[in-house]
Amino acid sequence: MLNFYILLPAHPFQSIQKALRNCGSTVILNKFGFFSFILMFNFFIAFHLVMCYNISYETICSEADVMAESNEMYKKKTADKNNRPQFPKRAVITGGMPYGNKTLHFGHVGGVFVFADVYARFLRDRIGKENVIFVSGTDCYGSPIAEGYRKACAEQGFTGTIRDYVQRNHDAQKKTLDDYDISLDLFGASALGDTAEWHNKVSDAFIRKLYEMGHLKKISTAQFYDEKAGMFLNGRQVIGKCPVQGCQSEKGYADECDLGHQYNPINLIDPKSTLTGETPVMKDVVNWYFKLPDYNDLLKEMASEMEKQDNIRPVVTKTVKEFLEPPVIYIMNDYMDTYKELAPQMAEHELIVEPKKTSFTIVFKELSQRDDACKLLNEHHVRFREGKTLVPFRLTGNIEWGVPAPELEGEKGLTVWVWPESLWAPISFTVAYLASQGRDTEEWRKYWCDPDAKVYQFIGQDNIYFYCVAQTAMWMSFQGEKLEDMSPTDTKGHLTMPVPVANHHILFLDKKASSSGSVKPPMAADLLDYYTAEQLRMHWLGLGLGMRSVSFQPKPLNPNAKPEDSDPVTKEGFLLSNVFNRVIRTCFYDVQKYYDGVMPVGEVSESVIADSEKAILEYERFMYKTEFHQVTYVLDSYIRKASKYMAKAKSEADKSDDDALRRRYLIDTFHMIKTAAVLLHPLAPKGTEMVRDYMNLDESVWSWDHIFDTLQTICGGDRKLKFLEPKVDFFKRHPSQFKAE
């Protein structure tokens, strides 16, 4: 039995890089910024890119901005052995939970899971795999799943239960994640198996504790009701237009849009039932809500703290602050006279009229005051939009397919709304994982509540509201019954504040794609018909999604691609399959030719040690800051430097047939191979494991306890290597890429 208590008063620019190298450049990001390079060679380079590589001028300018920005970040702080980032003693990594009504598209894997997996693998190497738990799972409940199941039965002939429907999709999701080498310790499901049992227990305990501490409020609100279908409508069973000012969402649902904006259901514009197409009526229902607006000041304090942390991205704090504004209403200027007539009936507010704007603004002190004003405006058919602000966070609903909610104050038959239960689901999954390993389930506190531990949550930018506003406030609420007893920094042994790692949108052929939108994304499994998992992993990591939205441009799926165009997706992978493969093979074949397969071990040259330490420290710094595109730049530079060194040193040894020179080049290059393999291990696990196997090294080589060690220290003497047959690749290319040639 789980006792749940909280200690009480306790990308495309990569193509440009390639093109620039082919124009004669060997240094892109290490010492000179890309933008500086363009200034030096602007006409020739731009002309060459446009004419020879089919890269538009607009793309050149855009990617120059990305590189210039990356360079400034790259140069801000010099890596130093005496000033290294501090990592936690234990860590939980979570990946956003995919809905159980679909298989995984490229955005799930390339926008979230690959990044979470790389960080989990890195931390296992950095702090010990026994100290890291990586969990995620299928989000089984809620209206998207209920609606998906209804359509599957009505339109696709599905005959199983809703649980069967979710199980089918869960199994497909897990297979795709396995195919992409996503190394989850547990990929659970909120409605299936042992994880469901634990999740029900945690959900019940979580809500009861919030209620006992006085953080919940029972609110009667109007809910959509389809009279023709004879049922209440939840979530995606209603479709309309988001009422939040400035929202660009294609779809507004019952009380939130597909961009995560929250609003009062009564303000949804032009609502329609997805069941019958009828306009639903509103009926009053009672639900439990978390008192989120009370946490405005604490969340402002949290946002200020986030701004000081260099491993939290600007998009997070920017988005959080947008929801901490006072309650406002934007009204079209055409209704100014009507507003003036109604204003005396409204609570005290501020009127803001700005020249050249098509609307004016009224600002209230309290959310309830704005709600009353919205009701009044609706009654008089006034067109308006709401501004982002904190609203009570709904915890329960009346949809049948959901986690049972505890019975409180006689309210029976409620289920937990899918969003809040998905926020604490990773805790449930952590408990389930510990139970599956025969460990004490109460150990979850060592990962979620201990100040020596960290939780890293990998999400998309659309979900920042839920993970960084609603979740943050709920986590703080366990610190006490009074707001003055709470702090976002001194958590007093309660739930610690997770580190959110939010990526911007990954576009598809320059457009935002979604399963429910007009532009459909490619399925992640289908991409493996054209690329290896490691090629896609390397490409997505290099896109710079932590900085801005970037387009995924796979040539086989791009109708505008020409036969002569290079495929931007393969560039990062070719660094491994072409350059690094050649370095490794050359050294192996020389060891087999000259030393009977025994790798010479000895003292490494000082310059090679210095270059290796520099790469290690820069890599570590960028990993700490979750700047994965910078990590790929460090690896690109280091591997190419190793290739250049090897080619020159081997040539000198071969020309003179000097054994001492040959041993020197092999000792130095194998040190660089070992260093590059360790740094690449989280990014390209299969290829690097093959390198380790052929070098006859045990798994301890991945540990950062030995990151600066030479092979002489690790091996103690010369090491017999596994025999390497001709033309063996450590890092593979997809078979279709050979056919294309």
Beta strands, then each sheet from edge to edge (+ up, - down):
strand 1: 90-95
strand 2: 132-138
strand 3: 186-189
strand 4: 216-226
strand 5: 231-232
strand 6: 238-241
strand 7: 269-273
strand 8: 281-290
strand 9: 328-332
strand 10: 349-352
strand 11: 359-364
strand 12: 384-386
strand 13: 393-394
strand 14: 396-397
strand 15: 403-404
strand 16: 415-416
strand 17: 453-460
strand 18: 499-503
strand 19: 506-508
strand 20: 550-552
strand 21: 598-599
strand 22: 719-720
sheet 1: 3+ 2+ 1+ 17+ 18+
sheet 2: 5+ 4- 8+ 13-
sheet 3: 6+ 7-
sheet 4: 10+ 11- 9+ 12-
sheet 5: 14+ 16- 15+
sheet 6: 19+ 20+
sheet 7: 21+ 22-
end
